[in-house]
Amino acid sequence: MKKKLNQLAVDEQAVIIQHHAEGAIRQRLMDLGLLPQTSIKLVRYAPLGDPIQVKVGRANVSLRRAEAETVWVELIDSGKETRQ
């Protein structure tokens, strides 16, 4: 299921599909490691809802909700990952 990054629930994991940001914001997101095909996890929302904290690789990154709204992700279905 495709969503915007700012629509994830706490502890949901996803893979970045694409950015719709332009210019300096797009470059900042990419510099922070938010690249296509990268796994990402929403850690928490600030008490007033802005900013949000995400985990990209081993780094924790804080983003404004407006920036997170420009990043499209696809949820990782944890239900499919069953061990036998």
Secondary structure as GFF3:
##gff-version 3
##sequence-region A 1 84
A	DSSP	beta_strand	2	4	.	.	.	ID=ss1
A	DSSP	three_ten_helix	5	7	.	.	.	ID=ss2
A	DSSP	beta_strand	13	19	.	.	.	ID=ss3
A	DSSP	alpha_helix	23	31	.	.	.	ID=ss4
A	DSSP	beta_strand	39	45	.	.	.	ID=ss5
A	DSSP	beta_strand	52	56	.	.	.	ID=ss6
A	DSSP	beta_strand	59	63	.	.	.	ID=ss7
A	DSSP	alpha_helix	65	68	.	.	.	ID=ss8
A	DSSP	beta_strand	71	75	.	.	.	ID=ss9
A	DSSP	three_ten_helix	78	80	.	.	.	ID=ss10
###
